[in-house]
């Protein structure tokens, strides 16, 4: 497996494509999921309502992980340093 240097990781984080995708993840999490949540209610079918809300919660968590992963985080840099050891 190829090793990724700290400098390569920083360049990747600062790349305009990475920044744009990170902003898309933020948008998707904030706007699209919230809008779908407003339409989640299924009258006379509480199980379906719960199913939709559970899926939206999962999507919210997933987009949150994507957003955090694409940013400069100490955890990401620490993980890189652990692999070097």
C-alpha positions in Angstrom: 0.0 0.0 0.0 1.3 3.5 -0.9 2.0 5.8 2.0 0.5 9.2 2.1 2.7 11.9 3.5 1.4 14.6 5.8 2.1 17.2 3.1 0.1 15.2 0.5 -2.8 15.0 2.9 -2.7 18.8 3.6 -2.6 19.4 -0.2 -5.6 17.1 -0.7 -7.6 18.9 2.1 -6.8 22.3 0.5 -7.6 21.2 -3.0 -10.6 23.1 -4.6 -12.4 19.9 -5.5 -12.2 18.6 -1.9 -13.4 22.0 -0.6 -16.3 22.0 -3.1 -17.3 18.4 -2.2 -17.1 19.3 1.5 -19.4 22.2 1.0 -21.8 20.0 -0.9 -21.8 17.5 2.0 -22.6 20.4 4.3 -25.4 21.6 2.0 -26.9 18.1 1.6 -26.9 17.5 5.4 -28.4 20.9 6.2 -31.0 21.4 3.5 -31.9 18.3 1.6 -32.3 16.0 4.5 -34.2 18.6 6.5 -36.6 19.1 3.6 -37.2 15.4 3.3 -37.8 15.3 7.0 -40.8 17.6 6.6 -42.3 15.1 4.2 -41.6 12.0 6.4 -45.0 11.9 8.0 -47.2 9.1 6.7 -50.7 9.4 8.1 -52.1 6.2 9.6 -48.7 4.4 9.0 -46.5 5.1 12.0 -44.1 2.3 11.1 -43.4 3.9 7.7 -42.9 7.3 9.3 -40.4 5.8 11.7 -38.7 4.0 8.8 -38.3 7.2 6.8 -37.0 9.1 9.9 -34.5 6.4 10.7 -33.2 6.5 7.1 -32.9 10.3 7.3 -31.0 10.0 10.6 -28.6 7.6 9.0 -28.1 9.8 6.0 -27.5 12.8 8.3 -24.9 10.9 10.2 -23.2 9.7 6.9 -23.0 13.2 5.4 -21.7 14.4 8.8 -18.9 11.9 8.7 -18.1 12.9 5.1 -18.0 16.5 6.0 -15.8 16.0 9.0 -13.5 13.6 7.1 -12.8 16.1 4.3 -11.7 18.9 6.7 -8.4 19.5 8.5 -8.9 17.4 11.5 -6.4 16.4 14.2 -7.9 12.9 14.2 -7.0 12.4 10.5 -3.5 13.7 10.9 -3.1 11.6 14.1 -4.2 8.5 12.1 -1.5 9.2 9.5 1.1 9.5 12.2 0.0 6.2 13.8 0.6 4.5 10.4 4.1 5.9 10.3 5.0 4.2 13.5 
